[in-house]
Amino acid sequence: MEENDGEKQSGRKGVEMLDSNQILDIMNQTFMLALRIALPFLLISMILGIVVAIFQAATSINEQTLSFVPKLIAIVILLSVLGSTLLKTMQDFFVMILGLVAGG
């Protein structure tokens, strides 16, 4: 019986290695997933930070907690709204990765 290239590279019979294109594709998908998950939180924090900074500059209020509390409240609300969707997205990605690891 002949071994295929993946079996030769891995040194184990019946084990196929991922090629570099598959690995790069997985890395790209990982970075895109991280961006999709983090972007809503980063955007809302940035927008609220700018709004609070403008408010503080206009009113000469220099309270440090004034910028933290609105961001915290907005992130908690955003997490409660988008949490299940983001969790499902991560779950689908991990199932896909585990399928690749298992050889599927």
Biotite code that builds the C-alpha atoms (Angstrom):
import biotite.structure as struc

atoms = struc.array([
    struc.Atom([0.000, 0.000, 0.000], chain_id="A", res_id=1, res_name="MET", atom_name="CA", element="C"),
    struc.Atom([1.131, 3.511, -0.761], chain_id="A", res_id=2, res_name="GLU", atom_name="CA", element="C"),
    struc.Atom([0.973, 6.292, 1.769], chain_id="A", res_id=3, res_name="GLU", atom_name="CA", element="C"),
    struc.Atom([-0.278, 9.702, 0.685], chain_id="A", res_id=4, res_name="ASN", atom_name="CA", element="C"),
    struc.Atom([1.821, 12.846, 1.177], chain_id="A", res_id=5, res_name="ASP", atom_name="CA", element="C"),
    struc.Atom([0.059, 13.849, 4.398], chain_id="A", res_id=6, res_name="GLY", atom_name="CA", element="C"),
    struc.Atom([0.765, 10.478, 5.969], chain_id="A", res_id=7, res_name="GLU", atom_name="CA", element="C"),
    struc.Atom([4.421, 10.691, 4.935], chain_id="A", res_id=8, res_name="LYS", atom_name="CA", element="C"),
    struc.Atom([4.802, 14.175, 6.438], chain_id="A", res_id=9, res_name="GLN", atom_name="CA", element="C"),
    struc.Atom([3.117, 13.334, 9.726], chain_id="A", res_id=10, res_name="SER", atom_name="CA", element="C"),
    struc.Atom([4.977, 10.090, 10.285], chain_id="A", res_id=11, res_name="GLY", atom_name="CA", element="C"),
    struc.Atom([1.733, 8.424, 11.386], chain_id="A", res_id=12, res_name="ARG", atom_name="CA", element="C"),
    struc.Atom([-0.317, 6.089, 9.295], chain_id="A", res_id=13, res_name="LYS", atom_name="CA", element="C"),
    struc.Atom([-3.829, 7.372, 8.623], chain_id="A", res_id=14, res_name="GLY", atom_name="CA", element="C"),
    struc.Atom([-3.076, 10.944, 9.753], chain_id="A", res_id=15, res_name="VAL", atom_name="CA", element="C"),
    struc.Atom([-3.282, 13.680, 7.148], chain_id="A", res_id=16, res_name="GLU", atom_name="CA", element="C"),
    struc.Atom([-1.594, 17.035, 7.734], chain_id="A", res_id=17, res_name="MET", atom_name="CA", element="C"),
    struc.Atom([-3.147, 20.361, 6.774], chain_id="A", res_id=18, res_name="LEU", atom_name="CA", element="C"),
    struc.Atom([-1.384, 22.105, 3.939], chain_id="A", res_id=19, res_name="ASP", atom_name="CA", element="C"),
    struc.Atom([-0.185, 25.704, 4.201], chain_id="A", res_id=20, res_name="SER", atom_name="CA", element="C"),
    struc.Atom([-3.172, 27.109, 2.290], chain_id="A", res_id=21, res_name="ASN", atom_name="CA", element="C"),
    struc.Atom([-5.588, 25.494, 4.733], chain_id="A", res_id=22, res_name="GLN", atom_name="CA", element="C"),
    struc.Atom([-3.614, 26.818, 7.689], chain_id="A", res_id=23, res_name="ILE", atom_name="CA", element="C"),
    struc.Atom([-3.562, 30.337, 6.232], chain_id="A", res_id=24, res_name="LEU", atom_name="CA", element="C"),
    struc.Atom([-7.299, 30.112, 5.580], chain_id="A", res_id=25, res_name="ASP", atom_name="CA", element="C"),
    struc.Atom([-7.922, 29.059, 9.188], chain_id="A", res_id=26, res_name="ILE", atom_name="CA", element="C"),
    struc.Atom([-5.741, 31.927, 10.441], chain_id="A", res_id=27, res_name="MET", atom_name="CA", element="C"),
    struc.Atom([-7.647, 34.380, 8.246], chain_id="A", res_id=28, res_name="ASN", atom_name="CA", element="C"),
    struc.Atom([-10.979, 33.067, 9.517], chain_id="A", res_id=29, res_name="GLN", atom_name="CA", element="C"),
    struc.Atom([-9.717, 33.331, 13.104], chain_id="A", res_id=30, res_name="THR", atom_name="CA", element="C"),
    struc.Atom([-8.690, 36.967, 12.698], chain_id="A", res_id=31, res_name="PHE", atom_name="CA", element="C"),
    struc.Atom([-11.969, 37.830, 10.967], chain_id="A", res_id=32, res_name="MET", atom_name="CA", element="C"),
    struc.Atom([-13.935, 36.141, 13.760], chain_id="A", res_id=33, res_name="LEU", atom_name="CA", element="C"),
    struc.Atom([-11.988, 38.053, 16.406], chain_id="A", res_id=34, res_name="ALA", atom_name="CA", element="C"),
    struc.Atom([-12.679, 41.276, 14.531], chain_id="A", res_id=35, res_name="LEU", atom_name="CA", element="C"),
    struc.Atom([-16.399, 40.500, 14.203], chain_id="A", res_id=36, res_name="ARG", atom_name="CA", element="C"),
    struc.Atom([-16.639, 39.769, 17.914], chain_id="A", res_id=37, res_name="ILE", atom_name="CA", element="C"),
    struc.Atom([-14.576, 42.722, 19.164], chain_id="A", res_id=38, res_name="ALA", atom_name="CA", element="C"),
    struc.Atom([-15.691, 45.407, 16.705], chain_id="A", res_id=39, res_name="LEU", atom_name="CA", element="C"),
    struc.Atom([-19.113, 46.226, 18.219], chain_id="A", res_id=40, res_name="PRO", atom_name="CA", element="C"),
    struc.Atom([-17.588, 46.663, 21.674], chain_id="A", res_id=41, res_name="PHE", atom_name="CA", element="C"),
    struc.Atom([-14.661, 48.718, 20.401], chain_id="A", res_id=42, res_name="LEU", atom_name="CA", element="C"),
    struc.Atom([-16.900, 50.969, 18.309], chain_id="A", res_id=43, res_name="LEU", atom_name="CA", element="C"),
    struc.Atom([-19.372, 51.684, 21.098], chain_id="A", res_id=44, res_name="ILE", atom_name="CA", element="C"),
    struc.Atom([-16.510, 52.393, 23.518], chain_id="A", res_id=45, res_name="SER", atom_name="CA", element="C"),
    struc.Atom([-14.826, 54.713, 21.044], chain_id="A", res_id=46, res_name="MET", atom_name="CA", element="C"),
    struc.Atom([-18.018, 56.615, 20.223], chain_id="A", res_id=47, res_name="ILE", atom_name="CA", element="C"),
    struc.Atom([-18.969, 57.024, 23.874], chain_id="A", res_id=48, res_name="LEU", atom_name="CA", element="C"),
    struc.Atom([-15.412, 58.063, 24.738], chain_id="A", res_id=49, res_name="GLY", atom_name="CA", element="C"),
    struc.Atom([-15.506, 60.817, 22.125], chain_id="A", res_id=50, res_name="ILE", atom_name="CA", element="C"),
    struc.Atom([-18.964, 62.013, 23.219], chain_id="A", res_id=51, res_name="VAL", atom_name="CA", element="C"),
    struc.Atom([-17.958, 62.105, 26.891], chain_id="A", res_id=52, res_name="VAL", atom_name="CA", element="C"),
    struc.Atom([-14.672, 63.867, 26.055], chain_id="A", res_id=53, res_name="ALA", atom_name="CA", element="C"),
    struc.Atom([-16.556, 66.554, 24.125], chain_id="A", res_id=54, res_name="ILE", atom_name="CA", element="C"),
    struc.Atom([-19.008, 66.912, 27.022], chain_id="A", res_id=55, res_name="PHE", atom_name="CA", element="C"),
    struc.Atom([-16.158, 67.191, 29.532], chain_id="A", res_id=56, res_name="GLN", atom_name="CA", element="C"),
    struc.Atom([-14.369, 69.779, 27.402], chain_id="A", res_id=57, res_name="ALA", atom_name="CA", element="C"),
    struc.Atom([-17.535, 71.833, 26.960], chain_id="A", res_id=58, res_name="ALA", atom_name="CA", element="C"),
    struc.Atom([-18.460, 71.806, 30.653], chain_id="A", res_id=59, res_name="THR", atom_name="CA", element="C"),
    struc.Atom([-14.954, 71.770, 32.179], chain_id="A", res_id=60, res_name="SER", atom_name="CA", element="C"),
    struc.Atom([-15.873, 68.683, 34.213], chain_id="A", res_id=61, res_name="ILE", atom_name="CA", element="C"),
    struc.Atom([-12.781, 66.538, 34.719], chain_id="A", res_id=62, res_name="ASN", atom_name="CA", element="C"),
    struc.Atom([-14.249, 63.575, 36.568], chain_id="A", res_id=63, res_name="GLU", atom_name="CA", element="C"),
    struc.Atom([-12.472, 60.363, 35.536], chain_id="A", res_id=64, res_name="GLN", atom_name="CA", element="C"),
    struc.Atom([-15.385, 58.067, 36.343], chain_id="A", res_id=65, res_name="THR", atom_name="CA", element="C"),
    struc.Atom([-17.604, 60.067, 34.003], chain_id="A", res_id=66, res_name="LEU", atom_name="CA", element="C"),
    struc.Atom([-15.954, 58.433, 30.995], chain_id="A", res_id=67, res_name="SER", atom_name="CA", element="C"),
    struc.Atom([-15.860, 54.939, 32.516], chain_id="A", res_id=68, res_name="PHE", atom_name="CA", element="C"),
    struc.Atom([-19.453, 54.466, 33.692], chain_id="A", res_id=69, res_name="VAL", atom_name="CA", element="C"),
    struc.Atom([-21.231, 55.134, 30.346], chain_id="A", res_id=70, res_name="PRO", atom_name="CA", element="C"),
    struc.Atom([-18.842, 52.779, 28.555], chain_id="A", res_id=71, res_name="LYS", atom_name="CA", element="C"),
    struc.Atom([-19.414, 50.063, 31.137], chain_id="A", res_id=72, res_name="LEU", atom_name="CA", element="C"),
    struc.Atom([-23.196, 50.413, 30.929], chain_id="A", res_id=73, res_name="ILE", atom_name="CA", element="C"),
    struc.Atom([-23.149, 50.411, 27.111], chain_id="A", res_id=74, res_name="ALA", atom_name="CA", element="C"),
    struc.Atom([-20.921, 47.328, 26.962], chain_id="A", res_id=75, res_name="ILE", atom_name="CA", element="C"),
    struc.Atom([-23.141, 45.431, 29.414], chain_id="A", res_id=76, res_name="VAL", atom_name="CA", element="C"),
    struc.Atom([-26.225, 46.323, 27.340], chain_id="A", res_id=77, res_name="ILE", atom_name="CA", element="C"),
    struc.Atom([-24.457, 45.383, 24.104], chain_id="A", res_id=78, res_name="LEU", atom_name="CA", element="C"),
    struc.Atom([-23.308, 42.090, 25.601], chain_id="A", res_id=79, res_name="LEU", atom_name="CA", element="C"),
    struc.Atom([-26.831, 41.253, 26.717], chain_id="A", res_id=80, res_name="SER", atom_name="CA", element="C"),
    struc.Atom([-28.187, 42.036, 23.230], chain_id="A", res_id=81, res_name="VAL", atom_name="CA", element="C"),
    struc.Atom([-25.443, 40.425, 21.115], chain_id="A", res_id=82, res_name="LEU", atom_name="CA", element="C"),
    struc.Atom([-24.156, 37.795, 23.544], chain_id="A", res_id=83, res_name="GLY", atom_name="CA", element="C"),
    struc.Atom([-26.088, 34.820, 22.203], chain_id="A", res_id=84, res_name="SER", atom_name="CA", element="C"),
    struc.Atom([-25.302, 35.698, 18.583], chain_id="A", res_id=85, res_name="THR", atom_name="CA", element="C"),
    struc.Atom([-21.595, 36.082, 19.303], chain_id="A", res_id=86, res_name="LEU", atom_name="CA", element="C"),
    struc.Atom([-21.558, 32.839, 21.277], chain_id="A", res_id=87, res_name="LEU", atom_name="CA", element="C"),
    struc.Atom([-23.260, 30.976, 18.407], chain_id="A", res_id=88, res_name="LYS", atom_name="CA", element="C"),
    struc.Atom([-20.710, 32.419, 15.961], chain_id="A", res_id=89, res_name="THR", atom_name="CA", element="C"),
    struc.Atom([-17.815, 31.235, 18.134], chain_id="A", res_id=90, res_name="MET", atom_name="CA", element="C"),
    struc.Atom([-19.447, 27.839, 18.626], chain_id="A", res_id=91, res_name="GLN", atom_name="CA", element="C"),
    struc.Atom([-19.834, 27.327, 14.862], chain_id="A", res_id=92, res_name="ASP", atom_name="CA", element="C"),
    struc.Atom([-16.189, 28.268, 14.326], chain_id="A", res_id=93, res_name="PHE", atom_name="CA", element="C"),
    struc.Atom([-14.928, 25.908, 17.039], chain_id="A", res_id=94, res_name="PHE", atom_name="CA", element="C"),
    struc.Atom([-17.042, 23.053, 15.677], chain_id="A", res_id=95, res_name="VAL", atom_name="CA", element="C"),
    struc.Atom([-15.493, 23.674, 12.249], chain_id="A", res_id=96, res_name="MET", atom_name="CA", element="C"),
    struc.Atom([-11.973, 23.676, 13.732], chain_id="A", res_id=97, res_name="ILE", atom_name="CA", element="C"),
    struc.Atom([-12.631, 20.515, 15.738], chain_id="A", res_id=98, res_name="LEU", atom_name="CA", element="C"),
    struc.Atom([-13.939, 18.882, 12.567], chain_id="A", res_id=99, res_name="GLY", atom_name="CA", element="C"),
    struc.Atom([-10.635, 19.677, 10.872], chain_id="A", res_id=100, res_name="LEU", atom_name="CA", element="C"),
    struc.Atom([-8.642, 18.374, 13.832], chain_id="A", res_id=101, res_name="VAL", atom_name="CA", element="C"),
    struc.Atom([-10.680, 15.177, 13.905], chain_id="A", res_id=102, res_name="ALA", atom_name="CA", element="C"),
    struc.Atom([-9.986, 14.690, 10.212], chain_id="A", res_id=103, res_name="GLY", atom_name="CA", element="C"),
    struc.Atom([-13.456, 15.505, 8.917], chain_id="A", res_id=104, res_name="GLY", atom_name="CA", element="C"),
])
